[in-house]
Amino acid sequence: MIATNALTKRYGRLLVVDQIDLDVREGDRYGFLGPNGSGKTTVVRMLLGLVYATSGEIQVMGKPVPKQVADVLPSIGSLVEGPSAYGHLSGRANLALIDAAGTASRRTRQHRIADTLDRVGLGGIDNRPVKRYSLGMRQRLGLAAALLRTPKLLILDEPTNGLDPQGIREIRDLLIELNQAGTTVFLSSHQLTEVEQLCTRVGIVNQGRLVEQDELAALRALTGRAIVHTPDVDKAKELLDGRVELTEVDRLLVRDTDTALLNAQLVAGGVRVTEISAERRSLEDVVLAVTGSGSDRVDRPVSRGRPPAPAPGDDSDVLGQGKMAGEEQP
């Protein structure tokens, strides 16, 4: 569905995307992860023909991009860097303009718009202008625009930004439903929990390079330890004879791979086991193991002495005075 070969993007001397080989297969729910400034949004924009690559190749639904991007865009729904809309128009009017740019029948336009608004939770919206929408409502409207033409491929950049937990759950369920009906989902997100619950495959970028790409189940491999919950912590530790690596209230982390045998051993020794499971790496563990800090982190330079006092007029201590950097002084 999406394939890139040595995809690279430079802005002058700045290398933003470095030799990325994406492999997104038909039917995937693909999570695209990485720290801020790692090149995720630039990759998404290149996939849609919004930014030209410096070098490398892009294939989307079997067509080269950007050369034949016009052939595939009608089958793609996208939401990139937040939804855009005419603020003085209503949500329905914005969707009508988007629909009019396509080839679908005008007679069924209002029905398509109403159905799409229902799917994203905006079915009861009034005629207020979009500029009066909340951030969550704008995000839902942007997703509605992406779904309006029943796409074969959805390319989404932070689709749940601004939504409350209930809204996030609704959108996740909707994306799973769409995927089960045949839509491939490519999701760029910072929300690891959402990606872990939604996606089947994952690609991780760091400093412009693709550092990991695999099935989520394969990445979340077993650690060789078991998690045991029991009210009989001391008795369990004595029985397990040095195999307990960590104790937290009623939870033990045990060096063992056979949970069935471990459970039988504990029960036979009179230990009450309320829960037992094999430990797996979390997606957070995987991402942190292969990435560095984001580009929005600015550390203080290492210095052997005390930092010099600010000169008169120097605003280097503005934040320490409880004011925003760049705030106009009275």
C-alpha positions in Angstrom: 0.0 0.0 0.0 2.9 2.4 0.9 6.5 1.6 0.0 9.5 3.9 0.0 13.1 3.3 -1.0 15.9 5.4 0.5 13.5 8.3 1.0 15.5 11.4 1.8 14.7 15.0 2.4 17.1 17.9 2.9 16.4 21.6 3.6 19.7 23.1 2.6 22.3 21.5 4.8 19.7 20.2 7.2 19.0 16.5 6.8 15.4 15.9 8.0 14.6 12.4 6.5 17.5 10.0 5.9 17.2 6.9 3.7 13.8 5.7 5.0 12.3 2.4 3.7 8.7 2.2 4.7 6.7 -1.0 4.2 3.0 -0.5 4.8 0.9 -3.5 3.6 -2.7 -3.6 2.5 -4.9 -4.0 5.6 -2.3 -2.8 8.1 -3.1 -0.5 11.0 0.4 1.0 10.9 1.7 3.2 13.7 4.5 5.7 12.8 6.3 6.8 15.9 9.3 9.0 17.0 10.3 12.0 19.1 9.5 15.5 18.1 11.6 16.7 15.2 12.4 13.1 14.0 10.9 13.7 10.5 7.5 12.0 10.9 5.3 14.9 9.5 7.8 15.5 6.7 7.5 11.9 5.6 3.7 12.1 5.8 3.7 15.2 3.6 6.0 13.5 1.0 3.6 10.5 0.9 0.8 12.9 -0.1 2.9 14.9 -2.6 2.8 18.0 -0.5 6.6 18.1 -0.2 9.0 16.8 -2.8 11.7 14.3 -1.7 15.4 15.3 -2.3 16.0 11.7 -3.4 14.6 8.2 -3.1 11.3 6.6 -4.3 7.7 6.6 -3.1 5.0 4.1 -4.2 1.4 4.6 -2.9 -1.1 2.1 -4.0 1.2 1.0 -6.7 1.7 4.5 -8.2 4.8 6.6 -8.1 4.5 9.8 -6.0 4.5 12.7 -6.8 4.5 11.8 -10.5 1.1 10.1 -10.4 -0.2 11.4 -7.1 -3.4 12.7 -8.8 -4.3 9.1 -9.6 -4.3 8.0 -6.0 -5.4 11.1 -4.0 -9.1 10.4 -4.6 -8.7 7.1 -2.8 -6.8 8.6 0.2 -8.2 10.3 3.2 -5.8 12.5 5.2 -5.5 14.6 8.2 -2.0 16.3 8.6 -0.8 18.8 11.2 -4.3 19.5 12.5 -7.5 20.1 10.6 -8.0 23.1 8.3 -11.3 24.7 7.4 -12.9 28.0 6.5 -13.6 29.5 9.9 -16.5 31.6 8.8 -18.4 28.6 7.4 -20.2 25.8 9.2 -18.9 22.3 9.4 -21.4 21.0 6.9 -20.6 23.9 4.5 -16.9 23.0 4.7 -17.6 19.3 4.0 -19.9 20.3 1.0 -17.0 22.2 -0.5 -14.7 19.3 -0.1 -17.2 16.9 -1.6 -17.9 19.2 -4.5 -14.2 19.0 -5.5 -14.7 15.2 -6.1 -16.6 13.2 -8.6 -19.4 11.8 -6.4 -23.0 12.5 -7.2 -24.3 15.9 -6.1 -27.8 14.5 -5.4 -26.5 12.3 -2.6 -24.1 14.9 -1.1 -26.2 15.9 1.9 -26.7 12.2 2.8 -23.0 11.5 2.6 -22.1 14.5 4.7 -24.8 13.6 7.3 -23.6 10.0 7.5 -20.0 11.0 7.9 -20.8 13.5 10.6 -22.7 10.8 12.5 -19.6 8.5 12.3 -17.3 11.0 13.9 -19.7 12.1 16.6 -20.9 15.5 15.0 -24.3 14.4 13.8 -26.1 16.9 15.9 -23.9 19.9 15.1 -25.7 23.2 14.4 -24.8 25.9 11.9 -22.3 27.8 14.0 -19.1 28.7 12.2 -16.0 26.5 12.6 -14.1 29.3 14.3 -16.4 28.7 17.3 -15.7 25.0 17.5 -13.7 23.5 20.3 -10.3 21.9 19.5 -11.9 18.5 19.8 -14.8 19.4 17.5 -12.3 20.7 14.9 -10.4 17.4 15.1 -13.6 15.4 14.5 -14.5 17.6 11.6 -11.0 17.1 10.1 -11.5 13.3 10.4 -14.9 13.6 8.8 -13.2 15.4 5.8 -10.8 12.5 5.6 -13.6 9.9 5.6 -16.0 11.7 3.3 -15.0 9.8 0.1 -14.7 6.3 1.7 -11.0 6.1 1.3 -8.9 2.9 0.7 -6.0 4.5 2.6 -6.2 6.8 5.6 -3.1 8.8 6.4 -3.5 10.5 9.8 -1.2 12.8 11.8 -2.3 12.9 15.5 -6.0 12.3 14.8 -7.0 12.3 18.5 -5.3 15.6 19.5 -7.7 17.6 21.6 -10.1 14.8 22.3 -11.1 13.6 25.8 -10.7 9.9 26.8 -14.2 9.0 25.6 -13.6 10.7 22.2 -10.2 9.0 21.8 -12.0 5.6 22.4 -14.7 6.5 19.9 -12.1 7.4 17.2 -10.1 4.2 17.9 -13.2 2.1 17.6 -14.1 3.8 14.3 -10.6 3.3 12.8 -10.7 -0.4 13.7 -14.2 -0.7 12.1 -12.9 1.0 9.0 -9.9 -1.2 8.8 -12.0 -4.3 9.2 -14.0 -3.1 6.3 -10.9 -2.8 4.1 -9.3 0.6 4.8 -5.6 0.6 5.4 -4.7 3.0 8.3 -1.3 4.8 8.5 -1.2 6.7 11.8 1.5 9.1 13.0 1.1 9.7 16.7 2.9 10.6 20.0 0.3 8.7 22.0 2.0 5.3 22.6 -1.0 3.9 24.5 -3.3 4.6 21.5 -0.9 3.1 19.0 -0.4 0.0 21.2 -4.2 -0.5 21.4 -4.9 0.2 17.7 -2.0 -0.7 15.5 -0.9 -4.1 14.2 2.5 -2.9 12.8 4.9 -0.2 13.9 7.7 1.9 12.4 9.9 4.0 14.6 12.0 7.0 13.4 14.8 8.7 15.2 16.8 11.7 13.9 15.3 11.1 10.4 16.2 7.4 10.2 13.8 4.4 10.4 15.3 2.5 13.4 12.6 -0.2 13.8 9.8 -1.7 11.7 8.0 -4.8 12.6 4.8 -6.4 13.8 3.7 -5.0 17.1 3.4 -8.4 18.6 7.0 -9.2 17.6 8.3 -6.0 19.1 6.5 -6.6 22.4 8.5 -9.8 23.0 8.5 -11.8 26.2 11.1 -10.6 28.8 11.7 -14.0 30.4 10.0 -12.9 33.6 6.6 -13.4 35.2 4.4 -11.0 37.1 2.7 -12.5 40.1 0.1 -10.8 42.3 -0.4 -12.3 45.7 -1.3 -11.1 49.3 1.4 -13.6 50.6 4.4 -11.7 49.4 6.9 -12.8 52.1 5.9 -16.4 51.8 6.2 -16.3 48.0 9.7 -14.8 48.1 10.8 -17.5 50.5 9.4 -20.2 48.4 10.9 -18.9 45.1 14.4 -18.8 46.6 16.1 -15.8 45.0 14.1 -15.7 41.7 12.2 -12.6 42.7 13.8 -9.5 41.1 11.4 -6.9 42.2 8.7 -6.5 44.9 6.0 -3.8 44.8 3.3 -4.1 47.6 1.4 -7.3 46.4 3.2 -7.6 43.1 6.3 -9.7 42.4 8.5 -9.8 39.3 9.9 -13.3 39.0 12.6 -14.7 36.8 10.7 -17.5 35.2 9.2 -18.2 31.7 6.7 -21.0 32.6 3.8 -19.3 34.3 1.7 -22.5 34.5 4.5 -24.3 36.4 5.2 -21.3 38.5 1.6 -21.0 39.5 1.4 -24.7 40.4 4.5 -24.3 42.6 3.1 -21.3 44.4 -0.3 -22.8 45.1 1.3 -26.1 46.2 3.4 -24.1 48.7 0.2 -22.4 50.1 0.7 -19.1 48.4 -2.6 -17.4 47.2 -2.2 -16.2 43.7 -4.7 -13.6 42.5 -3.1 -13.0 39.1 -0.2 -14.3 37.1 1.1 -13.4 33.6 4.2 -13.4 31.5 5.9 -10.0 31.2 6.2 -8.4 27.8 8.0 -5.3 26.7 5.7 -2.3 26.5 5.7 -0.2 23.3 7.2 2.6 25.5 10.1 0.3 26.4 10.7 -0.4 22.7 10.5 3.3 21.6 12.8 4.5 24.4 15.3 1.8 23.6 15.8 3.0 20.0 15.3 6.7 20.2 16.8 9.8 21.8 15.3 13.0 23.1 13.1 15.2 20.8 14.2 18.3 19.1 12.2 20.5 21.5 14.5 19.6 24.4 17.2 22.2 25.2 19.7 21.3 28.0 22.0 23.6 29.8 25.6 23.4 28.5 27.9 21.5 30.8 30.0 24.0 32.9 32.6 23.6 35.6 31.8 26.8 37.3 28.7 28.8 38.3 26.9 30.4 35.4 27.6 34.1 35.0 25.1 36.5 36.4 22.8 38.1 33.8 24.0 41.4 32.5 21.7 44.4 32.9 18.9 44.0 30.3 19.7 40.3 29.9 16.4 38.3 29.7 18.1 34.9 30.4 16.4 34.7 33.8 13.0 35.7 32.6 11.5 32.2 33.0 12.9 32.1 36.6 10.9 35.3 37.3 7.6 33.6 36.3 7.3 35.2 32.9 7.1 33.7 29.5 10.2 34.0 27.2 9.8 36.9 24.9 7.0 38.5 27.0 6.9 42.2 26.6 8.2 44.0 29.7 6.1 46.7 31.3 
